[in-house]
Amino acid sequence: MKKDNMHLSNSESKKIAMKVSKTTIIINLILFILKLFAGIFAKSGAMVSDAIHTASDVFSTFIVIIGVHISHKKPDSTHQYGHERLESVASIILSVILAVTGMFIGLNGIEKIFGGNYGELEIPGVLALVAAVLSIAVKEWMYWYTRSAAKKINSGSLMADAWHHRSDSLSSIGAFIGILGARVGFAILDPVASLVICIFIGKAAFDIFRESVDKLVDKSCDEEMLEKIKNVINAQEGVLQIDEIRTRLFGNKIYVDVEILADGSKSLNEAHEIAERVHDAIEREFAMVKHCMVHVNPK
């Protein structure tokens, strides 16, 4: 039977993340070499900028690998609640790398745009167009491939890497438009494309940073997940109602604190059994729940 992201073990999740990351590194290295060659040989600043963006993908993926590896370490005496939040730290580092990459690409484009010597700008060759089309196709496939794995194992850093692929795909579209425009007589469009690429990269960096910070400041899980958790709790024998429920994100995991109402005439052992049923059901049904704390209120 196929497992969903609620039933994958830590070792299975880590194995999936490592496989995707290794695939990403190999493909990005090949793309970087091809795009850099095409950009230099076809004299396209936009394609060289796109190649630099792809090179940053390789470095960021190494950060993802480190983050996933550390976050899956077992709790120890100095980190008794585990290391999951370190994956969010890796995602924040990745977002900073993206932002810096985008800034340098944008500055290079601005320098050429406001340089004023448009007539001296070289016209890109056809090879740059071919490289852009190839990059769009490959990076879009990598986005969906990585995104699917990230959703399957609920990995923030892997999802950040997926959006890195999407930003690269969008930047390649910008490069294609700029190169094509330059070839039909609008040389200024090549550096303009670099500026557009900068904007796309900046947006991706901001989104990754914001989501990672949410996981570091105990943000609650989304309403859909909360409703699923409530349904499981209410289905347990002896639970009369949920008095209060609170959740908080802890890296790619969730902590759940719930107060349930039970028959006040029950013995302490019986009340404890009800709490245990709720606790076990939540941690069994939702693998992303790291711990569920249950308090029983008497009716």
C-alpha positions as CSV (number, residue, x, y, z in Angstrom):
1,M,0.0,0.0,0.0
2,K,1.4,3.4,-0.9
3,K,2.2,5.6,2.1
4,D,1.2,9.3,2.3
5,N,3.1,12.0,4.1
6,M,1.3,11.2,7.4
7,H,2.7,7.7,7.6
8,L,6.3,8.0,6.4
9,S,9.0,7.3,9.0
10,N,11.9,9.6,9.5
11,S,14.3,7.3,7.7
12,E,11.9,7.0,4.7
13,S,11.5,10.8,4.5
14,K,15.3,11.3,4.7
15,K,15.9,8.8,2.0
16,I,13.4,10.5,-0.4
17,A,15.0,13.9,0.4
18,M,18.5,12.6,-0.3
19,K,17.5,11.0,-3.6
20,V,15.8,14.2,-4.8
21,S,18.8,16.4,-3.7
22,K,21.4,14.2,-5.5
23,T,19.3,14.3,-8.7
24,T,19.0,18.1,-8.4
25,I,22.8,18.6,-8.0
26,I,23.6,16.4,-11.1
27,I,21.1,18.1,-13.3
28,N,22.0,21.6,-12.2
29,L,25.7,21.0,-12.7
30,I,25.0,19.9,-16.3
31,L,22.6,22.9,-16.9
32,F,25.1,25.4,-15.4
33,I,27.9,24.2,-17.8
34,L,25.6,24.3,-20.8
35,K,24.1,27.7,-20.0
36,L,27.4,29.3,-19.2
37,F,28.9,28.0,-22.4
38,A,25.9,29.2,-24.4
39,G,26.0,32.6,-22.6
40,I,29.7,33.2,-23.3
41,F,29.7,31.7,-26.8
42,A,26.4,33.4,-27.9
43,K,27.4,36.7,-26.1
44,S,24.3,36.9,-23.9
45,G,24.5,38.6,-20.5
46,A,21.0,37.3,-19.7
47,M,22.1,33.7,-20.2
48,V,25.3,34.2,-18.2
49,S,23.1,35.6,-15.4
50,D,20.8,32.6,-15.7
51,A,23.8,30.3,-15.5
52,I,24.9,32.0,-12.3
53,H,21.4,31.5,-10.9
54,T,21.7,27.8,-11.7
55,A,25.1,27.6,-10.0
56,S,23.5,29.0,-6.8
57,D,21.0,26.1,-7.0
58,V,23.8,23.6,-6.6
59,F,25.1,25.4,-3.5
60,S,21.6,25.7,-2.0
61,T,20.9,22.0,-2.5
62,F,24.0,21.2,-0.4
63,I,22.5,23.4,2.3
64,V,19.2,21.4,1.9
65,I,21.1,18.1,2.3
66,I,22.8,19.4,5.5
67,G,19.5,20.8,6.9
68,V,17.6,17.5,6.2
69,H,20.4,15.4,7.7
70,I,20.7,17.5,10.9
71,S,16.9,17.8,11.4
72,H,16.5,14.0,11.3
73,K,19.0,13.5,14.2
74,K,17.5,12.0,17.3
75,P,17.0,14.1,20.4
76,D,20.1,14.3,22.7
77,S,20.9,15.8,26.1
78,T,21.3,19.3,24.8
79,H,18.4,19.2,22.3
80,Q,15.8,17.2,24.1
81,Y,13.0,18.2,21.7
82,G,14.9,17.2,18.6
83,H,16.5,19.1,15.8
84,E,13.7,19.7,13.4
85,R,13.9,23.5,13.5
86,L,17.4,23.4,12.0
87,E,15.8,22.5,8.7
88,S,14.0,25.9,8.9
89,V,17.4,27.5,9.6
90,A,18.7,25.9,6.4
91,S,15.8,27.3,4.5
92,I,16.5,30.8,5.8
93,I,20.2,30.5,4.7
94,L,18.9,29.3,1.3
95,S,16.6,32.4,1.0
96,V,19.5,34.7,1.8
97,I,21.6,33.0,-0.9
98,L,18.8,33.5,-3.4
99,A,18.4,37.2,-2.4
100,V,22.1,37.9,-2.8
101,T,22.3,36.1,-6.2
102,G,19.3,38.1,-7.4
103,M,20.8,41.4,-6.2
104,F,24.0,40.9,-8.1
105,I,22.2,39.9,-11.3
106,G,19.9,42.9,-11.0
107,L,22.8,45.3,-10.4
108,N,24.6,44.0,-13.5
109,G,21.4,44.5,-15.5
110,I,20.9,48.1,-14.2
111,E,24.5,49.0,-15.0
112,K,24.0,48.0,-18.6
113,I,20.5,49.6,-18.9
114,F,21.7,53.0,-17.5
115,G,25.1,52.8,-19.2
116,G,23.4,54.4,-22.3
117,N,25.6,52.7,-24.9
118,Y,22.9,50.5,-26.3
119,G,24.5,50.4,-29.7
120,E,27.6,48.8,-28.2
121,L,25.6,45.9,-26.7
122,E,26.3,42.7,-28.5
123,I,23.5,40.7,-30.1
124,P,23.1,37.3,-28.6
125,G,23.4,34.2,-30.8
126,V,20.9,31.5,-31.5
127,L,22.6,29.1,-29.1
128,A,21.5,31.3,-26.2
129,L,17.9,30.9,-27.3
130,V,18.2,27.1,-27.5
131,A,19.8,27.0,-24.0
132,A,16.9,29.1,-22.6
133,V,14.3,26.8,-24.0
134,L,16.1,23.7,-22.6
135,S,16.5,25.4,-19.2
136,I,12.7,26.3,-19.0
137,A,11.7,22.7,-19.8
138,V,14.2,21.0,-17.4
139,K,13.7,23.4,-14.5
140,E,10.0,23.3,-14.7
141,W,10.1,19.5,-14.5
142,M,12.5,19.7,-11.6
143,Y,10.1,22.1,-9.8
144,W,7.2,19.6,-10.0
145,Y,9.5,16.7,-9.1
146,T,11.0,18.4,-6.0
147,R,7.6,19.9,-5.0
148,S,6.0,16.4,-5.1
149,A,8.7,15.0,-2.8
150,A,8.6,18.0,-0.5
151,K,4.8,17.6,0.0
152,K,5.2,13.9,0.5
153,I,7.7,14.2,3.4
154,N,6.5,17.7,4.6
155,S,9.9,19.2,4.1
156,G,10.3,23.0,4.2
157,S,13.8,23.1,2.9
158,L,13.0,20.8,0.0
159,M,10.0,22.9,-0.8
160,A,12.2,25.9,-0.8
161,D,14.5,24.1,-3.2
162,A,11.5,23.4,-5.4
163,W,10.7,27.1,-5.6
164,H,14.3,27.8,-6.4
165,H,13.8,25.6,-9.5
166,R,10.6,27.5,-10.3
167,S,12.4,30.8,-10.0
168,D,15.1,29.5,-12.3
169,S,12.5,28.4,-14.8
170,L,10.9,31.9,-14.7
171,S,14.3,33.5,-15.0
172,S,15.0,31.4,-18.1
173,I,11.7,32.6,-19.6
174,G,12.9,36.2,-18.9
175,A,16.2,35.3,-20.5
176,F,14.5,33.9,-23.6
177,I,12.3,37.0,-24.1
178,G,15.3,39.3,-23.6
179,I,17.5,37.3,-26.0
180,L,14.8,37.1,-28.6
181,G,14.1,40.8,-28.3
182,A,17.8,41.6,-28.7
183,R,18.1,39.4,-31.8
184,V,15.2,41.3,-33.5
185,G,16.8,44.7,-32.9
186,F,16.1,45.6,-29.3
187,A,19.5,45.0,-27.7
188,I,18.4,46.7,-24.5
189,L,16.0,43.8,-23.8
190,D,18.9,41.4,-22.9
191,P,19.9,43.4,-19.7
192,V,16.3,44.1,-19.0
193,A,15.8,40.4,-18.9
194,S,18.5,40.2,-16.2
195,L,16.5,42.8,-14.2
196,V,13.3,40.7,-14.5
197,I,15.2,37.6,-13.4
198,C,16.4,39.6,-10.3
199,I,12.7,40.3,-9.4
200,F,11.6,36.7,-9.7
201,I,14.5,35.5,-7.6
202,G,13.8,38.2,-4.9
203,K,10.1,37.1,-4.7
204,A,11.1,33.5,-4.3
205,A,13.6,34.4,-1.6
206,F,11.1,36.4,0.4
207,D,8.5,33.6,0.3
208,I,11.0,31.0,1.5
209,F,12.2,33.3,4.3
210,R,8.6,34.1,5.5
211,E,7.6,30.4,5.6
212,S,10.8,29.4,7.4
213,V,10.3,32.1,10.0
214,D,6.7,30.9,10.6
215,K,8.1,27.5,11.5
216,L,10.5,29.0,14.0
217,V,8.0,31.2,15.9
218,D,5.4,28.5,16.8
219,K,2.9,29.4,14.2
220,S,-0.3,27.2,14.3
221,C,-0.9,24.6,11.7
222,D,-3.4,25.3,9.0
223,E,-7.2,25.0,9.4
224,E,-7.4,21.9,7.2
225,M,-4.9,20.0,9.3
226,L,-6.5,21.2,12.5
227,E,-9.9,19.9,11.4
228,K,-8.4,16.5,10.6
229,I,-6.8,16.3,14.1
230,K,-10.1,17.3,15.7
231,N,-12.0,14.6,13.8
232,V,-9.6,11.9,15.1
233,I,-9.9,13.1,18.7
234,N,-13.7,13.2,18.6
235,A,-13.8,9.7,17.2
236,Q,-12.1,8.2,20.3
237,E,-14.2,6.4,22.8
238,G,-14.8,8.4,26.0
239,V,-14.2,11.8,24.5
240,L,-17.4,14.0,25.1
241,Q,-16.0,17.1,23.4
242,I,-12.8,19.1,22.8
243,D,-12.5,22.0,25.3
244,E,-9.4,23.5,23.8
245,I,-6.8,22.6,21.2
246,R,-3.6,24.3,20.3
247,T,-1.0,23.5,17.7
248,R,2.5,24.8,16.9
249,L,4.9,24.2,14.0
250,F,8.3,22.9,15.0
251,G,10.3,22.7,11.8
252,N,8.5,20.2,9.7
253,K,6.8,18.7,12.7
254,I,3.7,19.7,14.8
255,Y,3.1,19.8,18.5
256,V,-0.5,19.3,19.7
257,D,-1.9,20.3,23.1
258,V,-5.5,19.3,23.7
259,E,-8.0,19.5,26.6
260,I,-10.8,17.0,26.3
261,L,-14.0,16.6,28.3
262,A,-14.8,13.2,29.8
263,D,-17.3,11.7,32.3
264,G,-16.3,12.9,35.8
265,S,-17.4,9.7,37.4
266,K,-14.7,7.8,35.6
267,S,-11.8,6.5,37.7
268,L,-8.3,7.9,37.3
269,N,-7.2,4.8,35.4
270,E,-10.2,5.1,33.1
271,A,-9.6,8.8,32.4
272,H,-5.9,8.0,31.8
273,E,-6.9,5.3,29.2
274,I,-9.1,7.9,27.4
275,A,-6.2,10.3,27.2
276,E,-3.9,7.5,26.0
277,R,-6.3,6.6,23.2
278,V,-6.3,10.2,22.0
279,H,-2.6,10.5,22.3
280,D,-1.8,7.3,20.5
281,A,-4.4,7.9,17.7
282,I,-3.0,11.4,16.9
283,E,0.6,10.3,16.8
284,R,-0.4,7.1,14.8
285,E,-2.5,8.9,12.2
286,F,-0.3,12.0,11.7
287,A,3.5,11.2,11.4
288,M,4.2,15.0,11.3
289,V,2.9,15.3,14.9
290,K,6.0,15.0,17.0
291,H,4.1,14.9,20.3
292,C,0.5,15.2,21.5
293,M,-0.2,16.3,25.1
294,V,-3.7,15.4,26.4
295,H,-5.4,16.9,29.5
296,V,-8.7,15.5,30.7
297,N,-11.4,17.8,32.2
298,P,-14.2,16.1,34.2
299,K,-17.8,16.8,33.3
